[in-house]
Amino acid sequence: MSPEQDRPPEPDLARAPAVPAPPGLWDGRPSLWLLRTPERGEQQPALDDTALDADERARAAAFVRSSDRALYRAAHISLRRLLGACLGVSPGSVRFTREPCPQCGGPHGRPALPGARPPLHFSLSHCEGLVLIGVAGSPVGVDAERVPDPGTVDGLVKELHPAERADLAALPAGARAAAFGRVWSRKEAYLKGVGVGLGRALDADYVGDRPRRGAVHPAGWSLHSLALGPQRDTHAAAVALRDATPPVLRALPDSYPHSPQQVRRT
Protein backbone atom coordinates (compact mmCIF):
# COMPACT_ATOMS: atom_id res chain seq x y z
CA MET A 1 0.00 0.00 0.00
CA SER A 2 1.41 3.40 -0.96
CA PRO A 3 1.87 6.19 1.63
CA GLU A 4 -0.98 8.10 -0.04
CA GLN A 5 -3.32 5.10 0.26
CA ASP A 6 -2.20 4.64 3.86
CA ARG A 7 -3.18 8.20 4.76
CA PRO A 8 -6.01 8.19 7.35
CA PRO A 9 -9.41 9.26 6.00
CA GLU A 10 -10.50 12.85 6.48
CA PRO A 11 -13.09 13.56 9.18
CA ASP A 12 -16.74 13.07 8.30
CA LEU A 13 -16.97 16.73 7.31
CA ALA A 14 -14.81 16.08 4.29
CA ARG A 15 -17.22 13.35 3.12
CA ALA A 16 -20.46 15.20 3.74
CA PRO A 17 -22.24 16.66 0.72
CA ALA A 18 -22.89 20.38 0.70
CA VAL A 19 -26.48 21.25 1.58
CA PRO A 20 -28.41 24.45 0.85
CA ALA A 21 -28.23 27.21 3.43
CA PRO A 22 -31.39 27.24 5.59
CA PRO A 23 -33.52 30.40 5.73
CA GLY A 24 -32.19 31.36 9.18
CA LEU A 25 -28.62 30.93 7.94
CA TRP A 26 -26.99 30.40 11.34
CA ASP A 27 -28.21 28.32 14.24
CA GLY A 28 -25.20 28.85 16.49
CA ARG A 29 -23.21 25.85 15.25
CA PRO A 30 -19.90 26.44 13.45
CA SER A 31 -20.96 26.86 9.82
CA LEU A 32 -19.16 27.14 6.50
CA TRP A 33 -20.47 28.46 3.21
CA LEU A 34 -18.92 27.69 -0.16
CA LEU A 35 -19.62 29.89 -3.16
CA ARG A 36 -18.42 29.08 -6.65
CA THR A 37 -17.41 32.17 -8.62
CA PRO A 38 -16.49 32.54 -12.31
CA GLU A 39 -13.00 31.45 -13.26
CA ARG A 40 -10.72 33.89 -15.04
CA GLY A 41 -11.96 34.23 -18.61
CA GLU A 42 -15.55 33.33 -17.73
CA GLN A 43 -18.25 35.97 -17.91
CA GLN A 44 -18.41 38.11 -14.77
CA PRO A 45 -22.01 38.99 -13.79
CA ALA A 46 -22.77 42.57 -12.76
CA LEU A 47 -22.51 43.32 -9.04
CA ASP A 48 -24.18 46.01 -6.94
CA ASP A 49 -21.55 47.03 -4.39
CA THR A 50 -23.60 49.66 -2.56
CA ALA A 51 -23.43 47.54 0.61
CA LEU A 52 -19.63 47.82 0.65
CA ASP A 53 -17.98 50.61 2.60
CA ALA A 54 -15.59 53.14 1.11
CA ASP A 55 -12.49 51.17 2.11
CA GLU A 56 -13.81 47.99 0.46
CA ARG A 57 -14.69 49.82 -2.73
CA ALA A 58 -11.23 51.41 -2.81
CA ARG A 59 -9.56 48.02 -2.33
CA ALA A 60 -11.65 46.53 -5.11
CA ALA A 61 -10.80 49.37 -7.47
CA ALA A 62 -7.08 48.83 -6.85
CA PHE A 63 -7.06 45.41 -8.56
CA VAL A 64 -5.59 45.51 -12.04
CA ARG A 65 -7.49 42.49 -13.40
CA SER A 66 -11.24 42.86 -13.70
CA SER A 67 -11.67 39.20 -12.67
CA ASP A 68 -9.76 39.82 -9.41
CA ARG A 69 -11.85 42.91 -8.78
CA ALA A 70 -15.09 40.97 -9.36
CA LEU A 71 -13.94 38.15 -7.07
CA TYR A 72 -13.11 40.56 -4.24
CA ARG A 73 -16.46 42.32 -4.57
CA ALA A 74 -18.44 39.07 -4.75
CA ALA A 75 -16.66 37.73 -1.65
CA HIS A 76 -17.22 40.84 0.44
CA ILE A 77 -20.81 41.35 -0.69
CA SER A 78 -21.52 37.71 0.23
CA LEU A 79 -19.83 38.12 3.62
CA ARG A 80 -21.92 41.20 4.39
CA ARG A 81 -25.14 39.50 3.31
CA LEU A 82 -24.41 36.44 5.44
CA LEU A 83 -23.41 38.40 8.52
CA GLY A 84 -26.32 40.79 8.08
CA ALA A 85 -28.72 37.85 7.96
CA CYS A 86 -27.12 36.27 11.03
CA LEU A 87 -27.32 39.55 12.96
CA GLY A 88 -30.72 40.65 11.66
CA VAL A 89 -29.40 43.86 10.04
CA SER A 90 -28.89 45.07 6.50
CA PRO A 91 -25.61 44.13 4.75
CA GLY A 92 -24.50 47.76 4.59
CA SER A 93 -25.01 48.15 8.35
CA VAL A 94 -22.39 45.54 9.24
CA ARG A 95 -19.28 47.16 10.72
CA PHE A 96 -15.83 45.62 11.06
CA THR A 97 -12.84 46.12 13.27
CA ARG A 98 -9.52 44.36 13.91
CA GLU A 99 -8.62 42.52 17.08
CA PRO A 100 -5.19 43.17 18.58
CA CYS A 101 -2.43 41.01 17.14
CA PRO A 102 -1.67 38.28 19.72
CA GLN A 103 2.06 38.56 18.94
CA CYS A 104 2.67 42.31 19.09
CA GLY A 105 -0.61 43.87 20.22
CA GLY A 106 -0.91 45.96 17.05
CA PRO A 107 -4.30 46.63 15.40
CA HIS A 108 -3.88 43.99 12.68
CA GLY A 109 -5.26 40.82 14.25
CA ARG A 110 -8.36 38.91 13.19
CA PRO A 111 -11.14 40.86 11.42
CA ALA A 112 -14.04 41.02 13.88
CA LEU A 113 -17.33 42.63 14.71
CA PRO A 114 -17.06 45.60 17.11
CA GLY A 115 -17.49 45.18 20.85
CA ALA A 116 -15.79 43.40 23.71
CA ARG A 117 -18.06 40.35 23.29
CA PRO A 118 -19.11 40.12 19.63
CA PRO A 119 -22.13 37.91 18.93
CA LEU A 120 -20.16 35.75 16.49
CA HIS A 121 -16.76 35.19 14.93
CA PHE A 122 -16.17 34.95 11.19
CA SER A 123 -13.48 34.36 8.59
CA LEU A 124 -13.35 34.93 4.83
CA SER A 125 -11.11 33.51 2.13
CA HIS A 126 -11.31 33.65 -1.65
CA CYS A 127 -9.27 32.49 -4.59
CA GLU A 128 -9.98 32.16 -8.29
CA GLY A 129 -13.21 30.19 -8.60
CA LEU A 130 -14.08 29.89 -4.92
CA VAL A 131 -15.21 31.90 -1.87
CA LEU A 132 -15.27 30.34 1.61
CA ILE A 133 -16.90 31.98 4.65
CA GLY A 134 -16.88 30.62 8.20
CA VAL A 135 -19.13 31.71 11.07
CA ALA A 136 -18.85 30.37 14.62
CA GLY A 137 -19.40 31.24 18.26
CA SER A 138 -15.65 30.99 18.92
CA PRO A 139 -12.54 31.96 16.90
CA VAL A 140 -12.50 30.50 13.39
CA GLY A 141 -10.17 30.69 10.40
CA VAL A 142 -10.82 29.51 6.85
CA ASP A 143 -8.67 29.31 3.76
CA ALA A 144 -9.29 28.44 0.11
CA GLU A 145 -6.42 27.92 -2.34
CA ARG A 146 -5.80 26.85 -5.91
CA VAL A 147 -3.75 23.64 -5.93
CA PRO A 148 -0.24 24.86 -6.80
CA ASP A 149 1.93 23.60 -9.63
CA PRO A 150 4.85 21.29 -8.73
CA GLY A 151 7.39 24.10 -9.14
CA THR A 152 5.61 26.23 -6.56
CA VAL A 153 5.46 23.28 -4.19
CA ASP A 154 9.22 22.75 -4.52
CA GLY A 155 9.81 26.40 -3.64
CA LEU A 156 7.56 26.50 -0.58
CA VAL A 157 7.80 23.04 0.97
CA LYS A 158 11.00 23.97 2.81
CA GLU A 159 9.00 26.54 4.83
CA LEU A 160 6.79 23.87 6.42
CA HIS A 161 7.05 22.04 9.74
CA PRO A 162 9.60 19.18 9.56
CA ALA A 163 6.85 16.56 10.03
CA GLU A 164 4.78 18.13 7.25
CA ARG A 165 7.80 17.97 4.96
CA ALA A 166 8.25 14.31 5.88
CA ASP A 167 4.57 13.62 5.14
CA LEU A 168 4.93 15.11 1.66
CA ALA A 169 8.25 13.42 0.94
CA ALA A 170 6.65 10.02 1.64
CA LEU A 171 4.08 10.50 -1.13
CA PRO A 172 4.45 9.65 -4.82
CA ALA A 173 5.55 12.69 -6.81
CA GLY A 174 2.21 12.96 -8.57
CA ALA A 175 0.30 13.26 -5.28
CA ARG A 176 2.41 15.96 -3.64
CA ALA A 177 0.82 19.07 -5.15
CA ALA A 178 -2.68 18.17 -3.93
CA ALA A 179 -1.33 17.12 -0.52
CA PHE A 180 0.64 20.35 -0.26
CA GLY A 181 -2.55 22.30 -1.05
CA ARG A 182 -4.30 20.55 1.85
CA VAL A 183 -1.48 21.31 4.27
CA TRP A 184 -1.10 24.92 3.14
CA SER A 185 -4.84 25.64 3.40
CA ARG A 186 -4.97 24.12 6.89
CA LYS A 187 -1.95 26.17 7.96
CA GLU A 188 -3.37 29.45 6.67
CA ALA A 189 -6.76 28.67 8.22
CA TYR A 190 -5.11 28.04 11.60
CA LEU A 191 -2.94 31.17 11.46
CA LYS A 192 -5.98 33.26 10.49
CA GLY A 193 -7.95 31.73 13.35
CA VAL A 194 -5.20 32.63 15.81
CA GLY A 195 -5.05 36.12 14.31
CA VAL A 196 -1.36 36.26 13.34
CA GLY A 197 -1.61 35.36 9.66
CA LEU A 198 1.71 34.73 7.96
CA GLY A 199 3.47 36.77 10.65
CA ARG A 200 4.10 33.49 12.50
CA ALA A 201 6.80 31.10 11.32
CA LEU A 202 5.31 28.51 8.99
CA ASP A 203 7.35 25.71 10.54
CA ALA A 204 6.21 26.45 14.12
CA ASP A 205 3.04 24.31 14.10
CA TYR A 206 2.08 20.92 12.72
CA VAL A 207 -1.27 21.02 10.88
CA GLY A 208 -0.92 17.98 8.62
CA ASP A 209 -3.52 15.22 8.37
CA ARG A 210 -1.38 12.50 9.96
CA PRO A 211 -0.84 13.56 13.62
CA ARG A 212 1.45 11.29 15.56
CA ARG A 213 3.77 11.36 18.54
CA GLY A 214 6.03 14.38 18.26
CA ALA A 215 3.78 16.02 15.63
CA VAL A 216 0.37 16.93 17.00
CA HIS A 217 -2.08 19.66 16.16
CA PRO A 218 -2.09 22.91 18.16
CA ALA A 219 -3.85 22.44 21.50
CA GLY A 220 -7.46 23.58 21.59
CA TRP A 221 -7.92 23.73 17.80
CA SER A 222 -9.72 21.38 15.46
CA LEU A 223 -8.61 21.32 11.82
CA HIS A 224 -10.63 20.05 8.86
CA SER A 225 -9.96 19.80 5.15
CA LEU A 226 -13.12 20.32 3.11
CA ALA A 227 -14.73 18.28 0.37
CA LEU A 228 -15.08 20.46 -2.73
CA GLY A 229 -16.86 18.15 -5.14
CA PRO A 230 -15.98 18.95 -8.76
CA GLN A 231 -13.32 21.44 -7.60
CA ARG A 232 -11.41 18.93 -5.49
CA ASP A 233 -8.73 18.50 -8.18
CA THR A 234 -8.09 22.22 -8.63
CA HIS A 235 -8.70 23.70 -5.17
CA ALA A 236 -8.02 23.01 -1.51
CA ALA A 237 -9.91 24.48 1.43
CA ALA A 238 -9.82 24.11 5.19
CA VAL A 239 -11.19 25.43 8.47
CA ALA A 240 -9.58 25.83 11.90
CA LEU A 241 -11.90 26.09 14.90
CA ARG A 242 -11.38 26.92 18.54
CA ASP A 243 -14.24 24.49 19.06
CA ALA A 244 -14.50 20.71 18.90
CA THR A 245 -18.00 20.81 17.36
CA PRO A 246 -17.82 19.66 13.70
CA PRO A 247 -18.89 22.48 11.39
CA VAL A 248 -21.80 22.30 8.99
CA LEU A 249 -20.81 22.67 5.32
CA ARG A 250 -23.28 24.50 3.08
CA ALA A 251 -23.33 25.67 -0.50
CA LEU A 252 -24.49 29.09 -1.66
CA PRO A 253 -26.06 29.43 -5.12
CA ASP A 254 -23.78 30.92 -7.75
CA SER A 255 -26.19 33.85 -8.01
CA TYR A 256 -25.94 34.69 -4.30
CA PRO A 257 -23.82 37.88 -4.51
CA HIS A 258 -25.80 39.06 -7.56
CA SER A 259 -29.35 38.46 -6.35
CA PRO A 260 -31.34 41.60 -5.47
CA GLN A 261 -33.18 39.72 -2.71
CA GLN A 262 -31.93 40.27 0.81
CA VAL A 263 -31.64 37.19 3.00
CA ARG A 264 -33.72 37.56 6.13
CA ARG A 265 -34.30 35.54 9.24
CA THR A 266 -37.47 33.45 9.46
Secondary structure by P-SEA (a helix, b strand, c coil): cccccccccccccccccccccccccccccbbbbbbbcccccccccccccccccaaaaaaaaacccaaaaaaaaaaaaaaaaaaaaaaccccccbbbbbcccccccccccccccccccccccbbbbbcccbbbbbbcccbbbbbbbccccaaaaaaccccccaaaaaaaaaccccaaaaaaaaaaaaaaaaaaaaccccccccccccccccccccccccccbbbbbbbbcccccccccbbbbccccbbbbbbccccccccccccccc
